[in-house]
Amino acid sequence: MRKLVGIVLAAGLASAACAQPAPNSPPRTGTPRLIIAISVDQFSADLFDTYRGQFTGGLARVASGTVFHNGYQAHAATETCPGHSTILTGSSPAHSGIIANNWIDQSVVRPNKSIYCAEDERLAPPNPAAAQGSAGSYAPSPVHLRVQTLGDIMKSRSPQSLNVAVAGKDRAAIMMGGRNVDQRWFWDGKQFVTDRPSRVPATIAQANAAIARTIAAPRPALTPTPFCTARAAPIALTPTMTVGNGNFARAAGDTRAFRASPELDGATLAIAASLIQELGLGADNAPDILSVGLSATDYVGHSYGPGGQEMCLQMLSIDRDLGDFFRLLDSRNVDYAVVLTSDHGSLDIPERLRARGVQAARADANLATAGLGRAIGEKLQIAGPVLLGDFAGDVYYDRALTGAQRQQVEQIALNYYRSHPQVEAVFTSRQLRNMRFPTASPDRWTIAQRVRASFDPQRSGDLYVALKQYVMPIPVPSTGYAATHGSVWDYDRRVPIVFWRPGTRGSTHNEAVSTTSILPTLEAILGLRGVPKVDGPCLAMVPNVACPAR
């Protein structure tokens, strides 16, 4: 299946799609004219290491560059929004303000006190009748991001530089693009849309029409390679839900299946390639930046877990589609440099892990914050929710509580969490506020330091709950939600960080480095000076990088 080529052809780029690069691209010198920052959502370092030997296309080309396979999303809140916010800002969640995908703000004048990281709650939603959290139920915005992205900095130095973002999720495009973007497009469940009242490129209408035709037709099953077939053991999670041996066959009109498949990433890359052509990215002396968020791996991981045939097919499809994408750029003689990483890793489903000898478990449903809050309220005879939050992570006290009630609630909650066999640690906001921000190598951070890097006094909870290793915070799996991430553990924190420029060969490094080092390294590649201090150091091991003294 080559959906990428099909959609690009539909956008009128047939000659470029058929072009082939020279077998060995000559080394590029000087400052690249286009930076391409690619985030593969939920692409853990474990996945990269497992499949690296199977890559023959675009991921193989990238992996010939400078590879840090012990990269880290160093913080505790290993979710999509915080992860993407680190990549092109150099800032941890504690400094960017993006502490989670969602947090509680009890001061907002609406019944739903949960704030989505990529919304502006002050604005009216485009579709007030839409279900909470769905497209149209909020106004997408970067307003909560407190720091600049690389694209913001580039445009402040050179207004002629273009800052463009395309992703399968709005929060990926918004957190990587920042505030000062020229074009930003993301999938809303039916088509690619924007949060910007900007000129709509012809590419977008053509691609959306091609995608609609693709979804309207059924999709045949993908044919697995022998390597993928070897990972195809079926696992029955519920009487009606089996994972592990899926092949992405799709019924006509099934947009959810389109999203959780290689098709979404193919469409995203097709639009990115077409925008490069239409907008002339990398065509003049002012360097441009293109952020690309490939989101399907996350949906595949949530739906099936990362250990089965489904993820194998997804990995090899990304490799092929990125190969097509880079060939298109080579055929146009674009002088580009790539950084590829991820927003977080993932934990496989406990049922498969146990079969492999790992003592994994699904979380106790009694850990749900709402249920615990009700139980505490009944014990203390206090009306109201008492506690607000999700399953773990940030937990908030109801602001209607008196000071004495807050103390009682906190003590009961702390005792409960500390005695629960599935809880590793719980921290109060007072503890975190008094901790220094960690500066050591991210692989040596304690759990408390990881949580501190996600702590913001204005947005974080009154408590932070960290579950034990290999506890999946999904008590009962459901369609589309069999596995998740968001823990303090390295299977969620470790991600690959790769710098590559065609014709330039790199090397693989074992040092632990943080995604907050990507921004200062790209700044050095672009020759930018006088940029504000960030959380990560520039990586001098990348070829042709002269890291400035800070």
C-alpha positions as CSV (number, residue, x, y, z in Angstrom):
1,M,0.0,0.0,0.0
2,R,1.5,3.3,-1.0
3,K,-1.2,5.8,0.2
4,L,1.4,8.6,0.4
5,V,2.2,8.4,-3.3
6,G,-1.5,8.2,-4.2
7,I,-2.4,11.3,-2.3
8,V,0.6,13.3,-3.6
9,L,-0.4,12.3,-7.1
10,A,-3.9,13.6,-6.4
11,A,-2.3,16.9,-5.4
12,G,-0.7,17.3,-8.8
13,L,2.8,16.2,-8.1
14,A,3.1,13.1,-10.3
15,S,6.5,14.0,-11.8
16,A,8.1,14.5,-8.4
17,A,6.5,11.3,-7.0
18,C,8.2,9.2,-9.7
19,A,11.6,10.8,-9.4
20,Q,14.5,9.0,-7.9
21,P,17.5,10.5,-6.0
22,A,21.1,9.8,-6.9
23,P,22.2,6.6,-5.2
24,N,24.5,8.5,-2.9
25,S,23.6,12.1,-2.1
26,P,26.6,14.4,-2.0
27,P,27.4,16.0,1.4
28,R,25.7,19.3,2.0
29,T,27.8,22.2,3.4
30,G,26.8,25.5,4.9
31,T,23.5,26.2,6.7
32,P,20.6,24.1,5.6
33,R,17.7,26.0,4.0
34,L,15.0,23.9,5.6
35,I,14.9,22.2,9.0
36,I,12.4,19.3,9.2
37,A,11.5,18.3,12.7
38,I,9.7,15.0,12.8
39,S,8.0,13.6,15.8
40,V,6.7,10.0,15.7
41,D,4.1,9.9,18.4
42,Q,4.8,7.0,20.9
43,F,8.0,5.9,19.1
44,S,9.9,4.6,22.1
45,A,13.6,3.9,22.1
46,D,12.7,0.3,22.5
47,L,10.7,0.3,19.3
48,F,13.5,2.1,17.5
49,D,16.1,-0.5,18.6
50,T,13.8,-3.4,17.9
51,Y,13.0,-2.4,14.3
52,R,16.2,-0.5,13.3
53,G,17.5,-3.6,11.5
54,Q,14.3,-3.9,9.5
55,F,14.3,-0.4,8.1
56,T,15.2,0.0,4.4
57,G,13.5,3.3,3.6
58,G,13.3,6.7,5.2
59,L,14.0,5.6,8.7
60,A,17.0,3.7,7.5
61,R,18.3,7.0,5.9
62,V,17.7,8.9,9.1
63,A,19.3,6.2,11.2
64,S,22.5,6.7,9.2
65,G,22.8,10.1,10.9
66,T,23.8,10.9,14.5
67,V,21.7,8.7,16.7
68,F,21.1,9.0,20.4
69,H,19.1,5.9,21.2
70,N,19.1,6.9,24.9
71,G,17.2,10.1,24.4
72,Y,14.8,11.1,27.1
73,Q,11.6,12.9,27.6
74,A,13.0,13.4,31.0
75,H,9.9,14.6,32.9
76,A,7.2,12.5,34.6
77,A,4.2,13.6,32.5
78,T,5.1,11.5,29.5
79,E,2.0,12.5,27.4
80,T,1.6,13.9,24.0
81,C,1.3,17.6,24.8
82,P,4.2,17.9,27.3
83,G,6.4,15.8,25.0
84,H,5.8,17.8,21.9
85,S,6.3,21.0,23.9
86,T,9.9,20.1,24.8
87,I,11.1,19.2,21.2
88,L,11.4,22.7,19.7
89,T,11.4,24.9,22.9
90,G,14.3,23.3,24.8
91,S,12.1,23.7,27.9
92,S,10.8,21.1,30.4
93,P,7.1,21.2,31.3
94,A,7.9,23.0,34.5
95,H,9.1,25.9,32.5
96,S,6.9,25.7,29.4
97,G,3.7,25.4,31.5
98,I,2.6,22.3,29.5
99,I,2.4,19.9,32.5
100,A,0.0,17.4,30.9
101,N,-2.5,16.9,28.1
102,N,-5.2,18.2,30.5
103,W,-5.1,19.9,33.9
104,I,-7.7,21.3,36.3
105,D,-8.4,25.0,36.7
106,Q,-11.2,25.5,39.2
107,S,-11.4,29.2,38.4
108,V,-12.8,28.9,34.9
109,V,-16.4,29.9,34.6
110,R,-17.8,26.7,33.0
111,P,-19.0,23.4,34.4
112,N,-16.1,21.5,32.9
113,K,-13.0,22.6,34.9
114,S,-10.6,20.5,32.8
115,I,-8.3,22.5,30.6
116,Y,-6.9,21.0,27.4
117,C,-3.3,22.0,26.8
118,A,-4.0,23.2,23.2
119,E,-7.2,25.2,23.8
120,D,-8.0,28.8,24.6
121,E,-10.8,28.4,27.1
122,R,-11.6,32.1,26.9
123,L,-12.8,31.7,23.3
124,A,-16.1,30.2,22.2
125,P,-15.7,26.7,20.8
126,P,-16.5,26.4,17.1
127,N,-19.2,23.7,17.8
128,P,-20.6,24.1,21.4
129,A,-22.8,21.0,20.9
130,A,-19.8,18.7,20.2
131,A,-18.9,16.1,22.7
132,Q,-16.3,17.1,25.3
133,G,-12.8,16.8,24.0
134,S,-13.9,16.2,20.4
135,A,-13.1,18.4,17.4
136,G,-15.2,21.6,17.7
137,S,-15.7,21.4,21.4
138,Y,-12.8,23.8,22.1
139,A,-10.9,26.6,20.3
140,P,-7.4,25.2,19.4
141,S,-4.6,27.6,20.5
142,P,-1.0,27.8,21.7
143,V,-2.0,30.3,24.4
144,H,-0.9,28.0,27.3
145,L,2.7,27.5,25.9
146,R,4.8,30.0,27.8
147,V,8.0,29.8,25.8
148,Q,9.1,30.3,22.2
149,T,9.6,27.5,19.7
150,L,12.4,27.4,17.2
151,G,10.1,28.6,14.5
152,D,9.1,31.6,16.7
153,I,12.8,32.5,17.2
154,M,13.6,32.1,13.5
155,K,10.8,34.4,12.4
156,S,11.8,37.0,15.0
157,R,15.2,37.1,13.5
158,S,14.1,36.9,9.9
159,P,10.5,37.6,9.0
160,Q,11.1,36.0,5.6
161,S,11.6,32.6,7.3
162,L,8.6,30.4,7.1
163,N,7.3,28.4,10.1
164,V,5.0,25.6,9.0
165,A,3.5,22.7,11.0
166,V,1.5,19.6,9.9
167,A,0.4,16.8,12.3
168,G,-2.2,14.1,12.9
169,K,-3.1,15.9,16.2
170,D,-3.7,19.5,16.9
171,R,-1.6,19.5,20.1
172,A,1.4,18.2,18.2
173,A,1.2,20.9,15.5
174,I,0.5,23.6,18.0
175,M,3.3,22.7,20.5
176,M,5.9,22.3,17.8
177,G,4.9,25.3,15.7
178,G,4.3,27.8,18.5
179,R,2.6,31.2,18.2
180,N,4.1,32.7,15.1
181,V,3.3,30.2,12.3
182,D,2.7,30.8,8.7
183,Q,0.7,27.6,8.1
184,R,-0.5,25.0,10.6
185,W,-2.7,22.0,9.7
186,F,-3.9,19.0,11.7
187,W,-6.4,16.2,11.5
188,D,-9.7,16.8,13.2
189,G,-11.2,13.3,12.7
190,K,-12.6,14.0,9.2
191,Q,-10.1,16.3,7.4
192,F,-7.1,18.5,7.9
193,V,-8.0,21.9,9.4
194,T,-6.2,24.9,10.9
195,D,-6.4,27.2,13.9
196,R,-5.1,30.1,11.8
197,P,-7.2,32.5,9.7
198,S,-4.5,32.3,7.0
199,R,-4.5,31.7,3.2
200,V,-5.6,28.1,2.5
201,P,-3.0,26.5,0.1
202,A,-4.5,24.7,-2.8
203,T,-2.6,21.6,-1.5
204,I,-5.0,21.4,1.5
205,A,-8.2,21.3,-0.5
206,Q,-6.8,18.8,-3.0
207,A,-5.4,16.5,-0.2
208,N,-8.6,16.6,1.8
209,A,-10.6,15.6,-1.2
210,A,-8.2,12.7,-1.9
211,I,-8.3,11.6,1.7
212,A,-12.1,11.7,1.6
213,R,-12.1,9.4,-1.4
214,T,-9.7,7.1,0.3
215,I,-11.8,6.8,3.4
216,A,-15.0,6.2,1.4
217,A,-13.5,3.1,-0.1
218,P,-12.7,-0.1,1.9
219,R,-9.1,-0.8,2.7
220,P,-7.7,-4.3,2.0
221,A,-5.5,-5.9,4.7
222,L,-1.8,-5.2,4.6
223,T,0.4,-8.2,3.9
224,P,2.8,-8.7,6.8
225,T,6.5,-9.6,6.3
226,P,7.8,-12.7,8.0
227,F,9.3,-10.5,10.7
228,C,5.8,-9.1,11.4
229,T,4.1,-12.5,11.2
230,A,6.4,-13.8,13.9
231,R,4.8,-11.1,16.2
232,A,1.2,-12.0,15.4
233,A,0.1,-14.0,18.4
234,P,-3.6,-13.1,19.1
235,I,-4.6,-12.1,22.6
236,A,-8.2,-11.9,23.7
237,L,-8.6,-8.9,26.0
238,T,-12.4,-9.1,26.1
239,P,-15.0,-11.5,24.6
240,T,-15.3,-9.1,21.6
241,M,-11.7,-7.7,21.4
242,T,-8.6,-9.5,20.2
243,V,-5.3,-7.8,19.5
244,G,-1.9,-8.9,18.3
245,N,-2.7,-10.2,14.8
246,G,-4.4,-7.2,13.2
247,N,-3.7,-6.2,9.6
248,F,-5.5,-2.8,9.2
249,A,-8.3,-4.0,6.9
250,R,-10.9,-1.2,7.1
251,A,-14.5,-0.9,6.1
252,A,-15.6,1.9,3.9
253,G,-16.2,5.2,5.7
254,D,-14.5,4.1,9.0
255,T,-12.6,7.3,10.0
256,R,-11.5,5.9,13.3
257,A,-9.8,2.9,11.7
258,F,-8.2,5.4,9.2
259,R,-6.8,7.3,12.2
260,A,-5.3,4.3,13.9
261,S,-3.5,3.0,10.9
262,P,-0.5,3.9,8.6
263,E,-2.9,5.8,6.3
264,L,-3.0,8.8,8.7
265,D,0.8,9.2,8.6
266,G,0.8,8.8,4.8
267,A,-1.7,11.6,4.5
268,T,0.3,13.8,6.9
269,L,3.5,13.3,5.0
270,A,1.8,13.9,1.6
271,I,0.5,17.3,2.8
272,A,3.9,18.2,4.2
273,A,5.6,17.3,0.9
274,S,3.0,19.3,-1.0
275,L,3.3,22.3,1.2
276,I,7.1,22.3,0.7
277,Q,6.4,22.6,-3.0
278,E,3.6,25.1,-2.9
279,L,5.1,27.4,-0.3
280,G,8.6,27.1,-1.6
281,L,10.1,26.0,1.7
282,G,13.9,26.0,1.6
283,A,13.9,27.8,-1.7
284,D,15.5,31.2,-0.7
285,N,18.2,32.5,1.6
286,A,16.0,32.7,4.7
287,P,16.0,29.3,6.4
288,D,12.5,27.7,7.0
289,I,11.2,25.2,9.4
290,L,8.7,22.4,8.9
291,S,7.3,20.5,11.9
292,V,5.7,17.1,11.1
293,G,3.8,15.2,13.7
294,L,3.2,11.6,12.7
295,S,0.4,10.6,15.1
296,A,-0.8,7.2,14.0
297,T,1.8,5.2,16.0
298,D,0.2,6.5,19.1
299,Y,-3.3,5.5,18.0
300,V,-2.0,2.0,17.0
301,G,-0.2,1.6,20.4
302,H,-3.3,2.6,22.3
303,S,-5.5,0.3,20.3
304,Y,-3.4,-2.8,20.2
305,G,-0.3,-2.3,22.3
306,P,3.2,-1.9,20.8
307,G,4.2,-5.5,20.9
308,G,2.1,-7.2,18.2
309,Q,1.8,-7.5,14.4
310,E,-0.1,-4.2,14.2
311,M,2.9,-2.1,15.4
312,C,5.2,-4.1,13.2
313,L,3.1,-3.1,10.1
314,Q,3.0,0.5,11.3
315,M,6.8,0.7,11.8
316,L,7.5,-0.6,8.3
317,S,4.9,1.6,6.8
318,I,6.4,4.7,8.3
319,D,9.8,3.6,7.0
320,R,8.4,3.3,3.4
321,D,6.4,6.5,3.6
322,L,9.3,8.5,4.9
323,G,11.4,7.1,2.1
324,D,8.9,8.4,-0.4
325,F,8.9,11.8,1.4
326,F,12.6,12.2,1.3
327,R,12.8,11.1,-2.4
328,L,10.4,13.9,-3.2
329,L,12.6,16.4,-1.5
330,D,15.7,15.0,-3.2
331,S,14.0,15.3,-6.6
332,R,13.4,19.0,-6.0
333,N,17.0,19.6,-4.8
334,V,15.8,20.9,-1.4
335,D,18.7,21.5,1.0
336,Y,17.2,20.1,4.2
337,A,18.3,18.7,7.6
338,V,16.2,16.4,9.7
339,V,15.8,15.9,13.4
340,L,13.6,12.9,14.4
341,T,12.3,12.0,17.8
342,S,9.2,11.2,19.8
343,D,7.0,12.8,22.4
344,H,7.1,9.7,24.7
345,G,7.4,5.9,24.7
346,S,4.9,3.3,25.8
347,L,4.1,0.2,27.9
348,D,2.9,-2.9,26.1
349,I,-0.4,-4.5,27.3
350,P,0.0,-6.5,30.6
351,E,-1.5,-9.6,29.0
352,R,1.3,-9.9,26.5
353,L,4.0,-8.8,29.0
354,R,3.0,-11.5,31.4
355,A,3.3,-14.1,28.7
356,R,6.8,-12.9,28.3
357,G,7.6,-13.2,32.0
358,V,7.1,-9.6,33.0
359,Q,5.1,-9.1,36.2
360,A,2.7,-6.5,34.7
361,A,-0.8,-5.7,35.8
362,R,-3.8,-3.5,35.1
363,A,-4.5,-0.8,37.7
364,D,-6.9,-1.2,40.5
365,A,-10.2,0.6,39.6
366,N,-10.3,1.9,43.2
367,L,-7.4,4.2,42.3
368,A,-9.7,6.4,40.2
369,T,-9.6,9.9,41.7
370,A,-13.4,10.5,41.4
371,G,-14.2,7.3,43.4
372,L,-11.5,8.0,46.0
373,G,-12.8,11.5,46.4
374,R,-16.4,10.3,46.9
375,A,-15.2,7.8,49.6
376,I,-13.3,10.5,51.5
377,G,-16.2,12.9,51.2
378,E,-18.6,10.3,52.7
379,K,-16.2,9.5,55.5
380,L,-15.8,13.2,56.4
381,Q,-19.4,14.0,55.6
382,I,-18.3,16.6,53.1
383,A,-20.4,17.3,50.0
384,G,-18.8,17.9,46.6
385,P,-16.2,16.1,44.6
386,V,-13.4,16.5,47.3
387,L,-10.8,15.4,44.8
388,L,-10.4,16.1,41.1
389,G,-8.2,14.5,38.5
390,D,-7.7,11.4,36.5
391,F,-6.3,8.0,37.5
392,A,-2.8,9.0,38.6
393,G,-0.6,12.0,38.1
394,D,-2.0,15.3,39.2
395,V,-4.7,15.2,41.9
396,Y,-6.4,18.4,43.0
397,Y,-8.3,19.3,46.2
398,D,-11.8,20.8,45.7
399,R,-11.3,24.6,46.3
400,A,-14.6,24.7,48.2
401,L,-12.9,22.9,51.1
402,T,-12.0,24.8,54.2
403,G,-8.4,24.8,55.4
404,A,-9.2,22.2,58.1
405,Q,-11.1,20.0,55.6
406,R,-8.1,20.2,53.2
407,Q,-5.8,18.9,55.9
408,Q,-8.2,16.0,56.6
409,V,-8.6,15.2,53.0
410,E,-4.9,15.3,52.3
411,Q,-4.0,13.0,55.2
412,I,-6.6,10.4,54.2
413,A,-5.5,10.6,50.6
414,L,-1.8,10.3,51.4
415,N,-2.4,7.3,53.7
416,Y,-4.5,5.6,51.0
417,Y,-1.9,6.1,48.3
418,R,1.1,5.3,50.4
419,S,-0.5,2.0,51.5
420,H,-1.7,0.9,48.1
421,P,0.4,-1.9,46.6
422,Q,0.3,-0.4,43.1
423,V,1.5,3.1,44.1
424,E,5.2,3.8,43.9
425,A,5.2,7.3,45.4
426,V,3.0,10.3,46.1
427,F,4.3,13.9,46.4
428,T,2.6,17.0,47.8
429,S,2.9,20.3,45.9
430,R,4.8,21.7,49.0
431,Q,7.5,19.0,48.5
432,L,7.8,19.7,44.8
433,R,7.8,23.5,45.2
434,N,10.8,23.3,47.5
435,M,12.9,21.0,45.3
436,R,15.6,22.2,43.0
437,F,15.1,21.6,39.3
438,P,17.3,18.6,38.3
439,T,20.4,19.2,36.1
440,A,22.1,15.8,36.1
441,S,22.0,13.4,33.2
442,P,18.3,12.4,32.7
443,D,18.9,8.7,33.2
444,R,20.0,9.5,36.8
445,W,17.0,11.5,37.8
446,T,15.1,10.2,40.8
447,I,11.4,9.8,40.6
448,A,10.9,12.9,42.6
449,Q,13.2,14.8,40.2
450,R,11.2,13.6,37.2
451,V,8.0,14.8,38.8
452,R,9.7,18.1,39.7
453,A,10.4,18.7,36.0
454,S,6.7,18.5,35.3
455,F,5.6,20.7,38.2
456,D,4.2,24.2,37.7
457,P,2.8,25.9,40.8
458,Q,-0.1,27.5,39.0
459,R,-1.2,24.4,37.0
460,S,-0.1,21.3,38.8
461,G,-2.1,19.4,41.3
462,D,-2.0,19.4,45.1
463,L,-0.7,15.8,44.9
464,Y,1.2,13.8,42.3
465,V,0.7,10.1,42.3
466,A,3.2,7.8,40.5
467,L,2.1,4.2,39.9
468,K,4.6,1.3,40.3
469,Q,6.5,0.0,37.3
470,Y,4.5,-2.1,34.8
471,V,1.1,-1.0,36.2
472,M,-1.1,-0.1,33.3
473,P,-3.5,2.7,34.3
474,I,-6.4,1.2,32.4
475,P,-8.4,-1.2,34.6
476,V,-10.5,-2.6,31.8
477,P,-9.4,-2.4,28.1
478,S,-11.8,-1.1,25.5
479,T,-11.8,-0.7,21.8
480,G,-9.1,1.9,20.9
481,Y,-7.8,1.9,24.4
482,A,-6.0,-1.2,25.4
483,A,-2.7,0.4,26.4
484,T,-1.3,3.8,27.4
485,H,1.6,5.8,28.6
486,G,2.2,8.7,31.0
487,S,4.3,7.1,33.7
488,V,7.6,8.1,35.4
489,W,9.3,4.9,34.1
490,D,11.9,4.7,31.4
491,Y,9.7,2.7,29.0
492,D,7.7,5.9,28.7
493,R,10.7,8.3,29.0
494,R,13.2,6.8,26.5
495,V,12.9,8.0,22.9
496,P,15.3,8.1,20.0
497,I,16.8,11.5,19.1
498,V,18.4,11.5,15.6
499,F,20.0,14.3,13.6
500,W,20.5,13.6,9.8
501,R,21.4,15.6,6.7
502,P,21.6,13.8,3.3
503,G,25.1,12.9,2.4
504,T,26.4,13.3,6.0
505,R,27.1,10.1,7.9
506,G,26.9,10.1,11.6
507,S,27.3,7.6,14.5
508,T,25.4,6.0,17.3
509,H,25.8,7.4,20.8
510,N,24.9,5.7,24.1
511,E,25.0,8.9,26.2
512,A,21.7,9.9,27.8
513,V,20.5,13.1,26.4
514,S,17.2,15.0,26.7
515,T,14.8,16.3,24.0
516,T,15.4,19.7,25.5
517,S,18.8,19.6,23.8
518,I,17.2,19.6,20.3
519,L,16.5,23.3,20.2
520,P,20.1,24.5,21.1
521,T,21.6,22.0,18.7
522,L,19.4,23.2,15.8
523,E,20.2,26.8,16.8
524,A,23.9,25.9,16.4
525,I,23.2,24.3,13.0
526,L,21.4,27.4,11.9
527,G,24.1,29.7,13.3
528,L,21.7,31.6,15.6
529,R,23.2,33.5,18.4
530,G,22.0,35.2,21.6
531,V,19.1,32.8,22.1
532,P,17.7,32.7,25.7
533,K,18.9,29.9,28.0
534,V,17.0,26.6,27.8
535,D,17.0,23.4,29.9
536,G,19.2,21.2,27.6
537,P,22.7,21.7,26.4
538,C,23.8,21.8,22.8
539,L,25.0,18.4,21.5
540,A,28.5,18.9,20.1
541,M,28.6,15.3,18.9
542,V,26.4,16.2,15.9
543,P,28.6,16.8,12.8
544,N,29.2,20.4,11.8
545,V,27.8,21.8,15.1
546,A,29.7,24.5,16.9
547,C,28.0,24.8,20.2
548,P,28.2,28.3,21.6
549,A,29.3,29.0,25.2
550,R,26.3,29.8,27.4
